[in-house]
Amino acid sequence: MRSLLTVSAAAALLFLTGPVPAVADEGDGADRTFTIEDPRITESSGLAASRIHPGVYWTHNDSDDGPYVYAVDSRTGKTVATITMQGVGEPRDVEAISLGPDGNLYVGDIGDNLDGSWDHVWIYRFPEPKRLADATVRATQFDVTYADGARNAEALMVHPVTGRVYIASKNEDGGGLYEGPQKLTTGGNNVFRRVGEVPWVTDGAFSPDGRNLVLRSYFSARGYAFENGRLGEDRAVSVPLQGQSESVTYTADGSAMMFGSEGERSEVVRVEVEGGGRTPSAGGGGGGTSAGDGEDDDGRTGTVTGGAVAVVVIVLALLAAKRRRS
């Protein structure tokens, strides 16, 4: 999605809150805060942590880029593979990417900035490459509709245990969580049905054990316990301050969440899961640890809390009012 923040608004955010502090490097540097160095990636709208290539994250541009998916190494921020999807139509508004338990990457061409002007959207699926190199792969295309009418959406999540696909919408009347059929099929519509109410969000991700779901927006995030395909208790999750907050994924081991944004040389920020556990839990969930408090390795915090969110909203409202008057 195109940026909604003006340069003045972004400057105001930085003035009010200060920059997000860097996370100290540990080990080989994998899965730490990093900057996407590839000049082709200017609208990174989704993130998915590789399960077979440690420290590698899959991403893609928002729109006007073509059928491309990029593998970025978090140690260097450099692109180590560019995948060209073949056998799909021209991508329209690619907003999300998720890795399923079947080893496939699912790419969500699900955006609709006109809030319901398109009668269907698409999901593309292809196996995660075992070798990191530029390649052309044949992808399967699935047609998607919603039981209650067309939706704008930016969040697509594949459950890491059941393999079921979920989409979170972001229409003006608020967001909904939509559940896809048990198995996606070609040759007809895959109807997604509303199964929960969620805030207006830009991305989401399941914890590796599938027991928790995190959904983020521009200035906040919420974590939900997830059981039997339904949302449970929820709680606030700390997020980093970013100019255009677009994406989130868990690290492959579930010890942290990685938050991404759009823009040239955009930063992907690691936020630790409280306790560093492998099964993060939002609001309980039984046996796991809760989503992180955003504290970096040096003890400083670079995340949005309730007070900061309120200040940011006020600043943006004032800027919008100023533009209307001018």
N, C-alpha and C positions, 0 to 999 in steps of 0.2 A: 504494500500500500504506500502511496506517496506520502511524504512527510507532512504532518499537520502542524509542526512546530516551526515558527519563524526563527530566523537567526537571533532576533531579540529575545524570544522566549527561551531559546537554548542558553543564551548568555545569562539570562535571569536565573535559570536553574543552577548554573555553575556558580554564580555569585552567592546564591542563597545557601547552597549545600556544600560547595567545594567539590573537587574532582574525586572520582572513585579511586581509592588507593590501590596500588598494585599488590598482587598477592606474591609473597616470597616464593622463589623457585625451590622445588624439592626434587630429589632424584634426577630423572632424565628430563624433567620439565613437562612431561605429558599431563594433559588434563588440568593445566593451570590457566590463569587468565592469559589471553593471547589476542593479537591483532591480526585480522584477515588482510594479508598483503596483496592478494591478487587484484589488479586494477579492474578486472572484468566484473568482480563481485562488488557491486555498489548498492544493491538492495537485498541483502541477505534477509530472507523472510522466514526461514525455517532451519532447525538444527536437529540432527540425529547422531548420537554417538555410535560409532562402529563397534560391533561385538567381536570382529575377527582381526581388526587392525587397531591395536591399542593406541589411544591418544589421537585418533583420527575422527573428524566430524564431517558429516555430509551436510551440504547446504545448497542453496539455489537462489537465483534472483527472483524478484517479485514478478515483473512483467516485461514485455518487449525484449526478451533475451533469447528465446528459442528453447528447444527441448534439452536443456543442459542441467546436469547435477555435478557438483564439485566436491572432491574430497580434500579437506584441509587438515594439515598436521598441526596439532596444537603446540608442538615443541618449537616450531619455526614460524607458524602462521602462513606457510606457503601451500599452494595447491599442489597435491601429489597425484591427482588424477582428475580428468574431465570426462564425464560420461555423457554421450549423446544418445538420447532415447529415440529409437526408430519404431515405426509402426503405430504412432499416435498422431492425432491431429495437431495443429499449431496451438501450443499452450496459450491460454488467454490471461489468466491471473493466478499464477502459482503462489500459494501461500504457506504450505506446510509440507513437512517430510517426517516420516516415522518408520522405524524398523520393526518388522513383525517377528514373531517366534518361528516363522517358517524360513527366516533368513532373507526375506524379500524386503526391499525398500518400497515404501508407499509414498507417492508424491501427490499432494492435494492441489489440483487446479480448481479451487473451490471459491475463490474470491469473486465478489460481485459488488463493485463499488456503487452501483445504481440500486442496491437494496432490493433485489428480486426481479430484475429485468430479464434474466436468463432462465429458461424453463428447465435446464439441467446443467450440471457441472460434471467434472471428470476426476477420477483417480487413476494414476498410472502406477504399475507395479513391475519391478524387475529384480532379479536376484542381486544381492550385494556382491560386487566383484571380489573374488578371492585374491586377485592380483591387482595392485594399485598401479594403473597405467591408463593413459588415454585410450578410450575404447568406445565403440558404438554397440549398443545392446538393443535387443528387441524387447519392448515393453508391452504389457497387456493394458488395454484401456477399458475402464469401467464407467458406464453412464450412471450418474447419481441424481436422484430427485428427493424431495422432502415430502412427507405425508401431509404437512400443513402448508404447503406452498413454498415458493422459491425463497432462498435465504442468502444473505451475505455471510461469509465465514472465513476465518483465517487459521483456525486450529483443527488439526486432524491428528488423532492419536490411535495407534494400534495397540490393543491390549497384549502385553508380553506373555500371557499365559493362554488365553482363549483365542487370540488372533483376530478378535472382532474389531471392526473399525468404528471409531466414534468421531463425530464432528461437533465442534462448539460454534454456534452462530453468533453474530454481532450486529443484528439489526437494531434500528433505533428504539424499538420497543423492549430492548433487553435481549440477553442471550439465552439460548437453550442448548442443552446437551442432547445430541441426536445419536441413536444407535443404529448401525447398519445391520443388514441381514447376517445370519450366522456365517454365510459364505458369499463372497462377491461372485457374481456371474457375468459373463459377457452375453451379448445378444438381446439385452433388455435392460429396463431400468432397475437399479438397486435402490429401493426405497428406504430412506432413513427416517426413523420415528423419534419424536421428542420424548425423552425419558427423565429429564430434569431441568431445573432452572439454574442458570449460572449468570455471572456478571458479563458485561461486554468485554470480550477478551481478544487478544491477538495471537496467542499460541497456548499450547498445553503439552503435558508429557506425563506418562505413567511412570511410577517408580519401577525398577527392574523386577520386583516381585508382583507387580500388578495390584497391590493393595492400596495404593494411593495415587491420586491424580492432582497435579498442580496446573492451574490455569493462570496466565498472566495477562495484564493489560498494560497501558502505557506507564502508569505510576504505581501499580500495586499487583499483588498476586494472592491467590488463595489456594490452600491445600485441602483436599477432600479425602476422607476415608472412602474406599471403593470396594464394594462387595456384591457379588452376584449381579454385576452389571448396573448397579445403582449407587448414587452418591450418598455418603453418610455425613458424619459430623465434619464441619469445616473450620478452618482457622486461617488467620493472616500469615503470609509468608513474606519475609524480607526480600526486596529486590534491589539491584543496583540502579543508580540514576543514569539513564541513557537518553540520548537525544531522540531516538525513534525506537522504542522498545518493541521488538517484533518476535523474538523467538526464545524458546527454553527447551532444554533437554536435561535428563539426568546423565551423569557420567555412567559408564558401563557397569561400574561396581556399586552405584547408588550412594557413594559417599558424599556427593556434592551435586548441585545443579549448575548448569551453564546457561547464562542469559546473554542473548545476542541482540544486535540492533542493525538498522540499515545505515547506509552511508559509505563513502570511500574510507578504506582502512578502518572499518568498524571493529569495535572491541567486543570480545566474548569474555564475560566476567564469571569467574567461579565463585559460588557462594556455598560454603560448607553446610552439610546437613548436621544438625545438632548431634554431637557425640560421634560423628563420623561413621555412623552405622551403615550397613549394607541394605537395610530395609527401612527407608525413611517412612515415617507415619505422620499423616496430617490429622491432628485432633484425636490421637489415640490409635485406632487401627489394630491394636493388639500386638505386642511383642517387638515392635520396631522402635525407631527413634523419630523424633519430630523434625519437621523441616527447619532449616538453619536460621540462626539469628543474624546472619550476615556479618559476623565478626571475621576480619581478615587475620592472617597469621601474625601480624605485628600488633594486634589488639585494637586497631582502629576499625571503624565501621564506615562502609561506603554504600549503605543501603537506604531505601526509603522507608520511613516509619509513618504512622498516622499523622503526626504533626507536620512533617515535611510534605506529605501529600497535600494536606490542606493548604499550605503556603503556595505550593506549585499551582494548584487549581485556581487560587485567587489571582496569582500573577497572570496565568493564561487568560482568565476571564477579563482582567483589566486590559490586556493586550488586544483581545478580541473587540472589546468595547471601543478602544482607541481606533482600531481599524474601521469600525462601522461609522465613527464620527468623521473620519478623514475622507 
